[in-house]
Amino acid sequence: MPGEETQRISLRQDLIWRLEAAAFAGFIGLMRLIGLEAASNFGGWVLRTLGPRTGTHRTVMRNLRIAFPDMDPAERERLAVAQWEQTGRTFAETAVMDRLTPTSGRIDIVGAERLEAIRASGQPVVFVAGHMANIETMAAVLVASGIPVQVTYRAANNPYVDAQIREARARYGVKLFAPKGGDGARELLSGMARGESVALMNDQKFSEGPEVTFFNQPVNAAPGPTRLALRFGTVIQPMSVVRLPGVRFRVTAHEPIALDDSIDRQDSIRAGVQAITTFIEARVRENPVDWFWVHKRWPDRVYAALDALSSAADRPSSAERRNGPA
């Protein structure tokens, strides 16, 4: 019976989820047991060792070739391996984020006066950032600043793991979540109407978004942050995170991006999306090892053009074909 088959699949999936959640809980417990620095070092070692052996490493290398076409291939490979270490460190540090807050002495804050002015004004702003270093430290800084803020997140496919992630974030004060999608959008609108700010990542592929330029190539980026800022007549407040030696970080509140609401709305949205994308590109150029290179950021046609160029470079020239190998 179809109903019985669906139930069996559902029970099997639930068992898999529970086993995954048990393994994830064990990992979190181990990281908390060994402490922040050991956890960071362990996570970095694991992905530095295993990451380059995965299929995702090809995506990393393609992204680096698109962004830095003139970089020496050996340097690109070193950067690819180093970014795996950064990603591993960040993943492991998430388990002990309550020990990695502004009061820990491990986070330097630049532009704190901007955050204080936002808090004192009582008016909402739209925080934006890219996936740089350990982005959870940005959320920790915003919480510590006293600014009421909703932090968006993409829920994990496994609901039991997702609950653990939410619990880990709650340990360092992040309690306002706005899941992506229709319900999340309504939460964001309601929150901003109450005077709450929102914090969104704006550096991943969003096919329905306007086309802008990123590292001299076209990308589609989410217009949500810009639309929210225009709707509530506020600014976009860019943030960045840089990893420092010794499991330390620098979180910076940069110059706000003011939008022009006197021009056509669609033009204003596109200009805002481009301004955010340009900001993120500048941060990546400053500290390329900190960015999340494993994401397939550019549209398929950019990767296809890159592959075609690689194939052409690998083909022997007509002279080489006539003369044969030297």
Number of C-alpha atoms within 10 A of each C-alpha: 6 7 8 9 10 11 12 12 12 12 12 12 13 15 12 13 17 16 13 15 19 14 13 17 17 12 14 20 13 14 22 19 12 13 14 22 17 17 25 26 19 19 23 23 17 16 22 21 14 14 21 18 11 10 9 14 19 14 17 24 20 19 21 19 17 18 18 15 13 9 12 11 14 9 10 19 17 12 18 24 21 19 25 28 26 25 27 24 27 24 17 25 29 24 27 25 22 20 18 21 22 21 12 10 11 17 23 17 17 15 14 17 11 16 20 13 12 19 18 11 11 14 18 25 26 27 24 22 23 25 20 28 26 27 22 20 26 26 21 22 21 21 20 16 15 13 24 22 25 25 21 19 15 11 16 12 9 15 14 18 20 15 14 17 18 16 15 18 21 14 14 20 17 20 15 17 19 22 18 15 10 9 10 15 16 14 19 25 17 12 19 23 13 13 18 19 24 28 26 18 18 21 24 17 16 17 13 10 15 18 17 18 16 22 17 10 13 15 24 23 26 21 20 16 25 26 19 21 24 21 12 16 14 19 19 25 24 21 25 24 27 22 20 13 6 10 18 17 24 17 24 20 21 15 12 16 18 16 19 15 13 7 10 9 13 12 12 18 24 20 17 23 26 22 19 25 24 16 20 24 21 14 20 20 14 11 15 21 23 26 24 22 23 19 15 16 20 21 15 11 10 15 18 11 12 16 13 12 11 11 10 11 10 9 10 12 11 9 8 11 10 9 9 9 7 4
